[in-house]
Amino acid sequence: MQRRHKTPSTAFQTATSNEGSSTSTDDEDSQINFHLGNPRRSSYMWLTLFVVITYCCSAIYRYQFENMPVPLTAEQAGKRGFSEIEALKHVKALTELGPHPVASEALDSALQYVLAVCQTIKKTAHWEVDVEVDFFHAKSGANRLDSGLFMGRTLVYSDLKHVVVRISPKYVSEAREQSILVSSHIDTVFSTEGAGDCSSCIAVMMELARGISQWAHGLKKAIIFLFNTGEEEGLSGAHSFITQHPWSKTVHMAIDLEAMGIGGKSGIFQAGPHPWAIERFASVAKYPSGQTIAQDLFSSGAIKSATDFQVYKEVAGLSGLDFAYVDNTAVYHTKNDKLALLKKGSLQHLGENMLAFLLHIAASPQFPRSNTTEAEEEISQNNAIYFDILGTYMVVYHQKFANILHNSVIMQSLLIWTTSLLMGGFPAVASLALSCLSVLLMWVFGLGFSFLAAFFLSLISWSPVPYVSTPWLVVGLFAAPAFLGSLTGQHLGYLLVQKYLLGAQSRRKQLSRAIQVEIVKVEAERWLYKAGSFQWLILLILGSYYKIGSSYLALVWLISPAFAYGFFEATLTPARLPKPLKLATLLLGLAAPVLISAGTFIRLAGIVIGSMVRLDRNPGGTPEWLGNFVIAGFIAALLSLTLVYLLAYVHISGAKRPIILGSMMLFSVSLALVLSGAVPPFTEDTARAVNVVHVVDATGNFAEGKQNISYVSLFSTTPGKLMKEVEQIQEGFVCGRDKQVDFVTFSVKYGCWTYNDTEGGWSESEIPKLHVDSDAKGDQRATRVSIDTKGSVRWVLAINTEEIEDFKFTDTENSEELIRAGKKGGVDGWHIIQFSGGKNSPTLFDLDLHWRRTCSTQTSKDVFDGVRKEQRPLLKLRTDVDKTTDITERILMKLPRWCSLFGKSTSPRTFAFFRDLPVNF
């Protein structure tokens, strides 16, 4: 006869019935009460526990990301060490030049400063060390990347200058044939002096070069330091070095130093493709810092940015590491990227890590295999998964090992769950389903409450993102509603599980109703805890299937709580009553996950909050509440994932009411601080990103019959209206969506504009020209257009790919083919040529267009669903001019102190001309 497994309730039924009918129900109840104990927990204990866990998370974050090394002086560091005090002198010298974008006099001065420092390093190097300094002048070139931020564009450059330094042992000639490249950029965007991005990186490199020049006689490989220009205009410096400089052929590994904030710990956010570099770094770095989850987010496109490392990987096929400063990311590319905000110890942290790493790998006898087919197959199986623990130790393992480990844990977990459900029968399956429903309800209510608060906030606050200058406000504004929602959702699920289990218990007559209720409460609590591990199991399965490196987080949040539950709570005896979950189970279960992930989660939240300053890439193109929804969704998701175990303990405690009142009070206080203006959304040190551009619009006047329109456009990549700014500036600005401005690389859907005093400061002769030189019609129509940018060396041209199949682009002055004919991609029906170069760059070009056979050439109107619609132009051109007119100067002087100009590779500076060519020219 088949033996039936006994659930806790049936097991107790059997146990009690075997004691004899003479045993009274009161005696049974007293025994059960003694077995169950008092499941109701003290509210004070749980409130204290919440405070302690919150404090521990904060302490872990501070230790992992804010515990900086002590800056060393030159005397303390010695000739062969790294001194932040010396490096800061370089940062100070570079930032005192002010903004130094490509083609500026300030950049020439910065180049001369770096060149002079490198020449000094050469003179003071160890006598057995060879230091070569090359002031490299790059020719014109073009770069077309297959992925990322610049996909669908061709990046053209000319007249770029770099400082290149090669350090090698003098008497090991073969060392020059195997080089390590360390790279960063001198140039900045026009809106900042660039203390963080990337004068700090350049300073670290110069101090590293000085130190290594005293060590290199014992090395087996050369180290090349590339101080490039043109990175901010489309990664042009890295591309020109890789494709033009003779030393680039010897490079076997690339290390890029970057900044998306100012200071803090510079961490690895891209590694590979080969894992050799990250493995060596982890073994020797004094303060290792890096997270695979950052690499996953960056490669997914969630972070809209690009670095030179992409060129080294895609164009040169190199492996290596990409470092970045990300503290205070809200100041990125604004006036506040300044030396005064650079955190002490930041340069020391990166410098000591890099010095140890470079000396280690340069002394290594060999590099890993290069880009052979076998190597690529090996790399695909051995991508590195890495993360640091408290900034003191780095864990690195291969994707192949991760597959084995994850699959092993998944199979064991599924086996345990399957066995448990088969033994428990239908009641166990139903209980699991309802407890999983509680997890789903956690997500629904957590996201719902948080989204509701986000939407409400965008309606009542003058700024949709009032927390940018004070990031901790999001704890009250979004975390409190999300916490309350998660608790509400899980409690509803708890009640459903409890109701089902009570129904199952009620069919057993041996126990009193009161005892059945107590048993059910405890059993429901345990099911909610187990549902948390089931949630992380599902995430681990998905992460393993898609080979997501940061799946290690799901692994940790699954294994540790499951082990604690098995150690303290599980039993091999079926005939037992459920007991309330032990506090030790929670503390042991959460110790490892919190230690490994708390600092990282807080760090990511800070980065997301800071990025709100530049969220709206097409100003006015996204709803004002979107930024709040991004923050709210991120925080609610984190809380729903991480609090599932902790909240399972709350439902039979007395802490629910204090928790609810505390959450509501925290939200109310935070909201009051925002609405009262006591905590402003922006400050002088954390400014709103705006642009002020004097525009001369010459579009639509190809036949010279339309008058040019001149106006000043004011817009912001930070969500929100510009009414407060306009009130302070005045100057006749009108704001709204009535005038949408097409800047070729982006469009302003909401902005402000004024026509006051805009006719001065420019002349007709500066307007760029698009002239059709020839137009050969036939089966394969071909058109030649000459382009005169009228002295502008920074411009963008959009080509309509719905009409044009291919094109060739030539420098007319030098008869040099910059872009060859061939298959080219596009985005949204446009292929964009983005040009930036030095002061001596060409300004006359020929564009040979090859039309599609099915192109529309008969009419300048399309008919769609009976509605006549204006056809898009064939070409759109924007030229940027480095000038500030009187009206622009006045506006900039009146700009509120909480605002800052914002620069990026696709945005104009302070003056721009528009020109276009219609399809039916």
N, C-alpha and C positions, 0 to 999 in steps of 0.2 A: 504494500500500500504506500502511495506517495506521501511523504512527510510534508506538512505545510509549515512554512516559516511563520513565526509569531511576531507581529509588530509589538511595540512597547505596550500598547493598550491591551492587546490580546494576551500578551505574555503575563501582564499583571493579573488579568482575569483568571488565567490558569493557576498562577501562583497563589492567589488569595482563595480560590475555591478549594485548593488542595489542603488548606489549613483546617478545614472542617466547618461544618455548618454552625457549630456552636459559637464560633468567633463572631462577635457583634460587629455591626457596621461602624459603630463609633470607634471601636478599637482599630478597625481597618483604616478609617479616616485619619486617626491620630498617627498611625504608622506611616501613612502616605504623606501626611503633612511634615512628619519628621524627615522623610526621604526627600521631599521637594524643597524643604527649607522655605525661606521667605523670598519668593521671586521678585518682589517689589524692591527696587533699588533706590537708594537715597538720591534725591535730586541734587543735593549739595555735592555729593561725590561725583556725579556725572557732569555738573557744570565745571567743577574743578578739573575733571579729566579733559573736557573740551579746551579749557584754557591752557592746560599743560601741553596737549597735543599741538595746539596752535603755536605756542611758544617754541616748542621743539622744532616745528617746521621752519619758523622764522630763524631760529638759531642755526639750523642746518644750512639755510640759504646764506646767512651772513658768513658762516665759516667757509662755505664752499666757494662763494663768489666775491665776498668783500674783505676777506682776510688777506691783505696784501703783504708782500715782503717789504722789509725796510730798505729804502733807497740807499745805495752805497756811494760814497765819494770815490774819486780817482785813487786816493791813498788806500782806502779800505779794499777796493776791488783789485788793486795791483795792475801791473802792466798787462797781464793775461786775463784779467777778469772783466766784468761788465759793470759800469757805473751809470746809474740813472741820472745822477747829478750832472755828469758830462753830457749825456744824451739830451737832457732838458735844455742845455745851452744851444744845441742845434735846433730844437723845437722853437725856442724863443727867437732865434735868428730868422727862421723861415716864416714864422707867423708875423713878425714885425714888418715883413714885406707886404702884408695884407693879402687879399685874394690874388692868386696867381694862376689864372686859367691859361689855356693854350693861346698863343699869339699875343700874350701880354708882355710888357716890359718887366713886370714883376717876376714872371716866370724865367725870363732871361737872367735876372739877378739871382733867383733861387738856384738855377743851374750852375751859375758861376760859383755860388757859395759851396754847393755840394762838390763841384770839381776841385775847388781849393782845398777842402777838407780831405778829399781822396788823395790829392797830391801830397799833402802832409803825411798821410798814412803811409804812402809809398816811401817817403824819405826816412821815416822813423821805424820801418819794418825791421824784423830780425834779419841779420846778414845772410842767413840761409834761406830766406823767403823771397820769392819773386812776386812783386806787386805790379801789375800792368793796369794803367788807367787809359781808357779810350773815351774821348768825347765824340760820340757817334751821331752823325747826321743822316737820318733815314730819308730815303727817297719816297716818292708817292707809292701808294699801295691800296689794295682793297681787301676787305675781309667780309666774308659771308658765313655766318654761323648757322648751324642746323637746328638749334634749339634755344630755349631760354628767352630772355628779354628782347634780344635783337633778331629773333626769327622773322623771316620775310623782309629783311633789310640788307642792303650792302653798305658797309661802313668804309668810306674812302678817306684817306689821310694824305698829308703832304707836309714836307718841311718840319719834321719833328726832330728834336734833339734829345739824346739820352747820355747819361754818364754810366759807363760800364767798367767795373773793376774785377780783375781776375787775380786771385791769390793762390799761389801754388808753391810747393817745395822746389827750390832752385835746382836741386840735383836729382830730381825724379822726373825726367822729361815726359814719361808716359802719363803722368798725372794730369796733364792738360787735355788728354784725349778722353777723360772721364770726369765730367764736371757736374757740380751741383749748383743749380740756379736759385738764388734768393732774390725775390723781386718785389718792388712796390713802386708807387707813383709819386712824383713830386708835384704835379699839377693839381689844382683844386677847381671847384666850380666857382662861378663869378661871385657868389653870395657869401663866401666864408673865407677866413684865413686858414682854415683846415688844420687846426692843432691835432685833432684826432685823425681825420681823413685827408692826407695820411702823413702829415709832418712827423707824427709820433713814430710811424713805421720807418720813415726815412732816417730819423734820428737813431732808432734802434739798429738799423742796418749799418750806419756809419760807425757806431760804437762797436758793433760786432766785427766789422772789418778791421778796426783798430786792434781789437783783442786777438783776432785770428791771425793777423799779420805777425804776431809774436809767437804763435803756436805752429804755423803751417809747415815748418821744416820737418815735422814728424808725420805729416799726412801722406796719403797715397792718392788723393784726388784733389783737383782744383775746385775752388769755390768762386763762383761768379756772382757779383752783386750788381743787379740791374736797377738803376735809378731812372725810371722811365717817365715820359710825359705822354699825354693823350689818353690816359685810362678813363678819365671822366667824360671823354667825348666818344666812347665806344670801344674801349679796350685796344686802341690803336697802337699804343706803345709796345705792348707785349707782342702784338702781331708783327710789327715792323722789325723787332729784334729777332723773332723766331724765323722770319722769312728772308731777312737781309743781312744780319750780322754773321760774320764767319765763325765766331765762337759758339753760335747756337747749335752747330752740328755736333759739338762735343758734349752737350747737355744730356744727362741721363735721368735727372730728377729735378722737379720744380717745386719751390716753396714760395707761396705768395703771402704777403702780409697786407691785411686790409683793415678797414674800420667802418662799422655801420652805427657808430655812436662815438663816445669819447671816453677812452680809458677803461679801467676795470681790468679783469683778467682776459687776456687774449686767448680765446679757445679755438680749437680745431672744429670747423663746421663743414669741411669737405676733405676727404682722404681717399687715396687710391688713384686709379683703379687697383693697382697692385698693393697688397697690404704691408709690404716690407717697410715702408717709411713709418707708418703709424705704429708698427710693432717696435721699431727701434726707438721712436720717440717715447713710447710708454715705458720702455726699459731704462731710459736715462734722464728723462725730464725731472727736474726738481719739484716743480709745481704743475703736474699734468692737468690739463683742462681741455675737455672736448666731449661732444655728445653726438651720437649717431642720429638722434631725433632731429637735431638741427640740420644735418645733412639730408635727411628724408624730407623735411619741410622745404629746404632750399631747392632740391632737385625736383620736387613736385610742382614748383612754380608758385607755391603759396606765398613765398617771399619774393617780391618783384624786384630783383636786383641781379647784377652780374659782376664777376670779377675776372681779373687776368687769368686766373686758374682755368677758366673755361677755354681760353685760347691755348694754354699749354696742354690741356687734355685733348681737345678736339683737333687742333691744327697740328701740334707737334707730337701728339700721341704719348705724352709724358705722364708718369705717375708722380705723386707727391702729396703735399699737404697745403691746406688753405686756412690761414689763421685770421681771426677778426676780433676787434674790440666792439662790444655791443652795449656797454653801459650807457645809460641815458640816450637811448637811440632817438628820442624826440628831437635832439639838436642836430641830427644828421643833415648836412648840406644847408644849414642855416647859419646866421651870424653867431650863434652860441657855440659853434664848434671852435672854442677858443681855449687858450692856454690856462686861463683862470679856472676852468672847470675840469681840467685834466687831473684825475685822481692820483695821489702819491702812491708809488709802488707799482703803477701800471707798466712802466717801461722796464723796471727791474724784473718783474714777473716774466714778461716775454723775453727779455734779453738773456736771463739766466737759463731759461728753458732752451732757447735757440742756440746759445753757445755750447751747452752740453750736447745737444742733438747734432749740431754741425760737426763738432770735433769727433763725435763717435762715428757718424756715417762716413766722414771724409777719411777716417783711418781704417775703415772696413776694406778688406782685400778685394771685394767685388760687389757689383750691383746685381739685382735680380735680372732675369732675362728680359730682353727688349720686346718690341712689338712683333713677335712671330705668331703664327697661327696657334702653335702649341701653348705659347704664353697666354694668349687671349682666352683660350679654353680653360687654362689653369686659373686665370684671374676671375673668370665668371663663377667658378666654384669657390673662390677664396676671397671674395669681397670682405673687408674687415668690418666687424661690428665692435664698437668701442664706446666706453663711457667712463668718466672718472668718478671716484668715490671721495667726496669731501675735498676735492682738489689735491689730494695727497697720493692717490694710487689710481692707475688707469687699467681697466679691464679691456683686453683685446682678444677676440677670437674670430675664426673664419666662418663664412656663411655655411660651408660644408658641415662644420661642427654644429652650428646652430640648427641646421636641418635635422641632424641626428638627435640632438638634445630636445628640440621642440617636438619632434615626432614621437620620441620616447615618452615624454610627459603627456602628450595628447593621447597616445594609445593607452597608457596606464590610467589616465583620468577617465577615458571613455569606458575602459574595462571596469573600473570601480563603480562608475555611475550605472552601467548596464547591470552589473551584478546586484547592486543595491536595489535597483528598480524591479528586477526580476524577483528578488527575495521579498520585497515589500508589496508586490502586486499592484493592483489598480490604485489603492489608497496612496502609495508612494508616488506613482506617476501623476495622479491628480494633485498631490501636494506640491510636487516639483513644478508642475505647470502653473499653479496659482502663485507660487513663490517667484517664478520667473515673470509672471504678470506684474508682481509687485516691483520688480526691477524696471520693467517697461513703464509702469506708472511713475516711478521715480524720475525717469528721463522726461516723460511727458509733462509732469507737473513742475519739475525743476526748470526745464527749458521754458515752459509756459509762464511761470511766475517771473523768471528773469527777463524774458522777452517783453512781458507786460510792463515791467519796470523800465526797461530800455525805451519802449515806445512812449510811455508816459513822460519820461525824462526829456525826450527830444521835443515834446510839445510845450513844456513849461519852462525850460531853461533857454537862455538866449544863445548858448552854445550847445550844439548837440553832443559835444564831447567835453564836458566840464571837468573831467578828471585828469586831463593830460599833464598839468603841472603838479598834481598831487595824486599819484597813482593809487595810494592806499584807499582813496575814496571808493574804488570799485568794490572793496570788501563790503561796505555798507550798501552801495547802490545796486550791486548785482549779485554778490555772493550771498548776502542775507536773504533776498527773495529766492535765490536758487536753493539755498539750504532749506528754507521753509517749504518750498515746493517739493523738494526731494523727500523731506520728512513726511509731508502730507501724502504724497504718492505712495511711499512705502507703507505708511500706516493703513491706507485703504487696502493695499495688497495684504497686509497683516490681518486685517479684519476678515478678508475673504478666506484666507487660509484658516484662520481661527474658526470661522463659521463652518467650513467644510469639515474640519477635524472634530468640531463639537458635534456635528451631525453623526459622524462615525462613532464617537464615544457614546452618544445618547442611546445607541442600540445595545449597550452593555449595561446591565442593571445592577452589577455588583457594587458600583461606586455611586456616592452621592453626587448630586448636581454640582455642588460647590467644588468638590475634588476634581470632577471632570473639567470644569472651567479652568482650574489651575493647571491641570496637566496639559490642556490644549494651548494655553498661553505659552507655556515653556516650549512645547513641541513646535508651535508656529514660529517662535523666535529662532529656533535652530534651523528651520527650513529657510528663513530669510537669510541667515548667515551663509548657508550652503548655496543659496541662489547667487550670492556675490561671487563665489568661486566659479559657478557655472557661467556667469557673465564674462569673467576673464578667460575662461576656457574657450568660449566662442571667439573672443578677440585674438587669442593665441592661434587658433586654427586659421582665421582669416589672415593674420599677419604672416604666418608660416607659408600659407598658400601663395601669397603675393610677394614673398621674400622681402618683407619690410624689416629693415634692420632694427628699428626701435621696438620690435616685438618682444625684446628682452624685458620690457616693462610689464607686459602682460604675463610673462613667465614668472617674474618676481611676485607680482600681486596675486598670482594663482598659487604658487608652491608654498610660500611662507604661511599665509592664513590656513591653507589646507593642512599643512604639517602641524600647526598649532592645534587645529581642531582635532586631528587624529591623535595627537599626543595627550591632550587634556580631556577631550570629550567623548571620543569613540570608544566602543567596547565590543568585545567579541561575544558578550552574553546577551542573547535576545530577550531574556526575561528580566527586564529592568524598566524602571520608570525614567522618563526624561528629566534631566535636571536643568536649572537655569545655566546659561553659558557663564563660564568662569571669566573673571576679569583678566586672569593670566593668559587665557586664549587670545583675547583681543590684543593685549600688549605684546606678546610674543609674535603673534601673527602680523602685526603692523610694523614691528621694529625694522625689519629689513626693507620692506617697500618704502617706508617713509624716509629711511636713511639714504636710499639710492635715488629716489625720485622727487622728494619734496623740494629740494633746491632747484632742480631742473624745471619743475612745473612753475614755480614762482618766477624763475628767470624768463621762461617763455611768456608768461603773462605780462611781465614788464616790457618785453620786446613788442608784443602785440599792442599794448597800450601806447607805447611810443610811436608806433607806426601809424597811429590814427592821424598824426600831423600831416601825412602825405597819402592818405587813403584814396582820395578822389582824383585819380589820374586824369580823368576828363572832368574838370570842375563843374559841379552841378549835374553830372551824369548819373549819379547814384542817389538814392533817397537819403535824406539827412539822418534818418534813424538807422541806416545800415551799419555805421561804425559801432553804435551802441549794441546792435544785434550781434555783431562779430564778437565783441568783448563779452556780452552776456552769454552767448552760446558757448564760447570757449570756457568760461568759468563754470557754467552750469554742467557742461560735459565733464569737466575735471571733478566737480563735487559728486556727480552721480556715479562716476567710476570709482572714486576713492573712498567715499563715505558709506558705501553699501554695507560694509562689515560693521562699522561703528554704529550706524543708525539702527541696525538690527537689535541692539541692546536697549534702545531707548523706550520701546513700546510698552514694556511692563515695568518701567521705572516711573518715578514721580517727577521726572525732569521735562516732560513734554511741555507743560505750561510755561515754566521758566524759559525754556528754549524758544518757544514761540514768541513770548513777550520780549526776550532779549533780541531776537532777530528783527522784530518790528521796530523796536527802539533804535537799533543800529541803523536800520534803513531810514527812519525818520530823522535822526540826527544828521546823517550824511546828506539827505535831501535838503534839510534846513541850511546846512553849510553852503550848499550849492546855490539855493535860491536867494539866500541873504547876501551873497557876494563875498562872504567872509573868506572863502577859498576860491580865488579866481581861476578860470579854466586855463589861462595863459599868463605867463609872467615875462619879465625881461630876459630871464635865463632859460625859459622854456616857451618859445614863441610860436605863434601861429604862422604857418607858411603861406606867403602871398607872393604874387608877381605883379609888377607894374611895368607895362610895355607900351611904348609909343608905337602905334601901328599906322603905316601908310598902306592902304588897301588899293592896289591897282588891278585887281581881278576884274574880269569882264570887259576890259577895254583893249582887247587885242587889235581891234580896228581903229584904235586911238580916238574913239568917239565918246568915251565915258570919262567923267572927271574922277580923279583920285580922291579917296576919302581918308582923312587923317583924324585919329582919335587916340585917346589913352585908355587902355584896357586894364582893369584891376580884377584879379581873380585869385582864388585860393584852392589849394589841394586839400586843405583841412575842411571837413564838412561844416556847413553852417552859412548863414547869411552874412553879408558884409556891412550891415547897417551901422553898427557902432563905429567901425573903421571909417566909413564915409562921412559920418557926422563929425568926426574929428578932422578929417582931411578937407572936407567941403570941395571946392574946385568944380562944382557943378556936376558931380557924378550922379548918374541914374543907374539903378540896379534892377535886375530882373532877368527873365528868360527871353525877352523880346529880341535881343541881339546876340545870336550865337556866333562865336568866332572860331573859324577853322585855322588852327596853327599848323596844319599838315600832319604833324606827328600826334596831335591830340586836338580835341575840340572843347571849347568853353561853352557849356550849356547854361550855366548861371554865372553872371559876373556883373561888373559895373563899368561904365564907360562915360567919358566926357569929351566934348568937342571944343572946350574952352582953350584958347591960346595954343592950338595944336598945329598951326600952319607954319610956325617958325622952327628953325633948327635943322631943316633938311631941304633938299632941292630935288627937282625933277631928274637931274642927271644921276642921282644915286639909285633910282629905281631900276631893278634888274630887268634884263631883256630876254625874251623868248622869241626867236625869229625862225620862221620856217624857210630853210634854204632850198629844199627840194622836196617834191612829193610825187613819187612814181607810182601811179595807180595801175592795177592789173590783178592777175591771179594772186600775186604776192606783193601787196602794197608795201612800199618802203618810204619812210619820211626822215629827212635829216633836219634837226632843230639845233640851232646854235644858241648857246646860253652864255650870257654875260652877267656875272654876279656883281659887277660894278665895285670891285674892290673887297667885297665880303669874302672872308675865308672860313665862314661858318654858315652852312645853309643846309636845307633839306628839300628834296625834290620827290614828289609822289607821282608814279606812273600808273595809269589806269590799266590794270591787267585784264579787264573785261574787253578792252579794245586791242591792247598790245600783247603779242605773244612772246616777243623777245626784243632785246635791245643791246646796243653796244655804246659804251661811253668813253670818250677820248679827250685827253688834255690837248687842246688846240695849240697852245703856245709851244709845247715841247713835242707834239705829235706822238704822244705816249698813250697807248691803249690802257685805260684804267680798269674797265670792266669789259670782259670779253662776252661775245654772244654765246648763249648757252641756256640751258633750262634754269629758270629762276622762279622761286616761289613768291608768294604774296600773302597778305593778311587783309581780309575784308575787301578784296578787290583792288588792293594797291600794293605795289612794290616801292619801297622807299629807299632812296639814296641819301645817306647822311654823311655830309662832308665836314671835316674840321682839320685845320692845319695851321702852320706857323705863318708869320707875317709875309713870307715870300712864296706862299702857295699860289698856284695858278688860279685865274678867275675867268678864263675863256675856255668853253668846252663845246664839243659836238656830241649830240645824242642821236644815234641812228635807230629808228623805231621800225620794227617789223610787225605789221598788223595781223590780227587774226582773220582768217578767211570769212568768218561769219560776223565780223564786226559791223556795227551800225554806223554808216557814213552818210546817210541820205538826209537826215534831219536832226536837229538839235533837241527834238522832243521825243519822248517815248510815250506810248499809249499803253496803260496797264489798267485792266478792268474798267475801261471806258474813261479813265481819268488821265489827262495829259500831265506828264511829269517832266521837269527839267532834267536833262541828261547831265551826268557828272562830267567834269572837264577831263581832257586828255592828260594834262600835266598840271600839277600844283607846285608852286615854288615859294619858299620862305627864306629870305636872307636876313641874317642877324648882323647888326652893326654895333660896334663897341662905342656908343655915344650916349650921352644923357642930355636931352633937350631941357630948356628952361622949365617947361611945365612938369616934366618928369622929375626934375631936381626939386621943385617945390613940393610935389607929392611925396617924394621920398623923405624930405625933411619933416613933413607933417605926419608921416606914418606913425601910428601908435607904438609905444615902446614894447608892447606885447606882440608885435608883428615883426617878421623877418622875411627878406627876400629868400626865395628858394630856388636852387639851381639843380639841374640834372641835364643829361646829355640830350634829351629831346625837347627841352624847354628853351624859349628865347631868352635873351638877356633883357636890356631895357629899350631896345629899338629894333623894329622888324619891318621889312617890306614884304607885301604879298603880290604874287603875280600868278597868272594861270594861262593855259592855252586850251581853247574849247576843242571838242571833237571835230566840229565843222568849222575849221579855221578857213 
